């Protein structure tokens, strides 16, 4: 049996250190990408991937420090982690799915003039999470894809482009 001091050192070196380093590195690389004018989605993905690798290394270290877990324990932890992640990403996932639907239906394109929920303007950006509209006053409005898909929207320029489809 290992002494308490060696066990604490194992936990610090194999679990806490990779977690802290992974999260710190994810923030630093995300800041680096943002300073290089990368898109926000790219910055977010860098942070998620690097942070996940750090947490994965920490889980691997925990397996070394505490020994392998039983199948039931592993399945329980996996189920709880899956539920937690899906609840945390629920809004983002609904916006991404709505973005795929909007892009698939070809109803919106950059340059279209639209009106949605009192906002009228020209689409200047289409993304998987949001649509950017330049209003007639010149201001930018960001509307999430889930809101855009759920509400009534008028597209004044798509009539000729989609004449045979609808």
VMD Tcl script that draws the C-alpha trace (Angstrom):
set ca {
  {0.00 0.00 0.00}
  {1.31 3.43 -0.91}
  {1.74 6.06 1.73}
  {-0.59 9.06 1.82}
  {2.13 11.44 0.62}
  {2.84 9.38 -2.48}
  {-0.90 9.03 -3.19}
  {-1.44 12.80 -2.95}
  {1.55 13.39 -5.22}
  {0.11 10.92 -7.75}
  {-3.25 12.70 -7.71}
  {-1.64 16.11 -8.15}
  {0.72 15.02 -10.95}
  {-1.62 12.69 -12.80}
  {-5.02 14.38 -12.37}
  {-4.90 18.01 -11.26}
  {-1.85 19.13 -13.25}
  {-3.12 17.89 -16.66}
  {-6.55 19.39 -15.97}
  {-5.20 22.81 -15.05}
  {-2.63 22.82 -17.86}
  {-5.20 21.69 -20.43}
  {-7.71 24.37 -19.45}
  {-4.99 27.07 -19.26}
  {-3.63 26.04 -22.65}
  {-7.12 26.06 -24.16}
  {-7.65 29.65 -23.00}
  {-4.22 30.78 -24.26}
  {-4.62 29.12 -27.67}
  {-8.15 30.51 -27.96}
  {-6.86 34.01 -27.19}
  {-4.06 33.53 -29.72}
  {-6.56 32.51 -32.41}
  {-8.86 35.43 -31.56}
  {-5.94 37.88 -31.78}
  {-5.15 36.49 -35.24}
  {-8.71 37.49 -36.29}
  {-10.01 33.91 -36.46}
  {-13.75 33.36 -36.61}
  {-15.49 32.99 -33.23}
  {-16.53 29.42 -34.07}
  {-12.88 28.51 -34.76}
  {-11.79 30.03 -31.44}
  {-14.54 28.14 -29.62}
  {-13.61 24.85 -31.30}
  {-9.91 25.30 -30.41}
  {-10.84 25.87 -26.78}
  {-13.17 22.87 -26.71}
  {-10.71 20.47 -28.37}
  {-7.67 21.49 -26.31}
  {-9.69 21.52 -23.07}
  {-11.11 18.09 -23.89}
  {-7.63 16.68 -24.51}
  {-6.51 18.04 -21.13}
  {-9.49 16.49 -19.39}
  {-8.90 13.21 -21.26}
  {-5.29 13.13 -20.07}
  {-6.53 13.83 -16.54}
  {-8.99 10.92 -16.77}
  {-6.19 8.71 -18.00}
  {-4.10 9.87 -15.03}
  {-6.98 9.13 -12.67}
  {-7.13 5.59 -14.05}
  {-3.42 5.19 -13.34}
  {-3.70 6.71 -9.85}
  {-6.86 4.90 -8.70}
  {-6.80 1.80 -10.87}
  {-9.29 0.75 -13.52}
  {-12.99 1.22 -12.85}
  {-15.64 -1.42 -13.18}
  {-17.85 -1.49 -16.27}
  {-20.91 -0.35 -14.32}
  {-19.04 2.62 -12.83}
  {-17.70 3.61 -16.23}
  {-21.16 3.42 -17.83}
  {-22.69 5.45 -14.99}
  {-20.08 8.19 -15.26}
  {-20.43 8.21 -19.06}
  {-24.22 8.54 -18.84}
  {-24.02 11.39 -16.35}
  {-21.38 13.18 -18.46}
  {-23.48 12.75 -21.61}
  {-26.59 14.17 -19.96}
  {-24.62 17.08 -18.52}
  {-22.98 17.93 -21.85}
  {-26.22 17.65 -23.81}
  {-28.06 19.92 -21.37}
  {-25.21 22.45 -21.45}
  {-25.12 22.50 -25.26}
  {-28.87 22.34 -25.87}
  {-29.23 25.90 -27.21}
  {-26.08 25.69 -29.31}
  {-27.12 22.35 -30.81}
  {-30.61 23.65 -31.65}
  {-29.04 26.68 -33.38}
  {-26.67 24.43 -35.36}
  {-29.50 22.13 -36.46}
  {-31.60 25.15 -37.45}
  {-28.59 26.50 -39.35}
  {-28.34 23.26 -41.34}
  {-32.08 23.44 -42.09}
  {-31.81 27.06 -43.25}
  {-28.80 26.31 -45.45}
  {-30.39 23.14 -46.84}
  {-33.65 24.84 -47.85}
  {-31.73 27.59 -49.73}
  {-34.26 30.10 -48.45}
  {-31.59 32.52 -47.24}
  {-28.51 33.86 -49.00}
  {-26.11 36.68 -48.32}
  {-27.56 39.80 -49.93}
  {-31.23 38.84 -49.45}
  {-33.55 41.48 -48.02}
  {-35.53 40.00 -45.13}
  {-37.87 41.02 -42.36}
  {-38.04 39.13 -39.09}
  {-39.71 40.18 -35.84}
  {-39.69 43.87 -36.68}
  {-36.13 43.80 -38.07}
  {-35.84 44.59 -41.78}
  {-32.55 44.59 -43.61}
  {-30.03 42.79 -45.79}
  {-28.32 39.55 -44.78}
  {-24.58 40.13 -44.52}
  {-23.58 36.89 -42.81}
  {-24.89 33.33 -42.58}
  {-23.48 30.94 -40.02}
  {-24.32 27.68 -38.34}
  {-25.39 29.48 -35.17}
  {-26.61 32.93 -36.23}
  {-27.56 35.21 -39.12}
  {-26.24 38.78 -39.27}
  {-28.62 41.38 -40.75}
  {-27.68 44.97 -41.62}
  {-30.79 47.04 -40.97}
  {-31.93 49.91 -43.15}
  {-30.51 52.28 -40.49}
  {-27.07 50.66 -40.94}
  {-26.89 48.81 -37.63}
  {-26.13 45.11 -37.37}
  {-28.62 42.69 -35.87}
  {-27.63 39.15 -34.92}
  {-30.49 36.65 -34.89}
  {-30.01 33.05 -33.78}
  {-30.93 30.41 -36.32}
  {-33.40 28.72 -33.97}
  {-35.31 32.00 -33.51}
  {-35.19 32.70 -37.23}
  {-36.53 29.28 -38.11}
  {-39.30 29.33 -35.49}
  {-40.76 32.75 -36.28}
  {-42.45 34.17 -39.35}
  {-39.87 35.64 -41.70}
  {-40.30 37.47 -44.98}
  {-37.67 37.19 -47.70}
  {-38.28 39.88 -50.31}
  {-35.56 38.78 -52.76}
  {-35.97 35.00 -52.76}
  {-39.19 35.03 -54.79}
  {-37.49 34.95 -58.19}
  {-34.73 32.56 -57.10}
  {-37.15 30.03 -55.60}
  {-39.97 30.51 -58.12}
  {-40.21 26.85 -59.15}
  {-39.54 25.35 -55.71}
  {-42.44 26.76 -53.69}
}
mol new
graphics top color blue
foreach p $ca { graphics top sphere $p radius 0.5 }
foreach p [lrange $ca 0 end-1] q [lrange $ca 1 end] { graphics top cylinder $p $q radius 0.2 }
display resetview
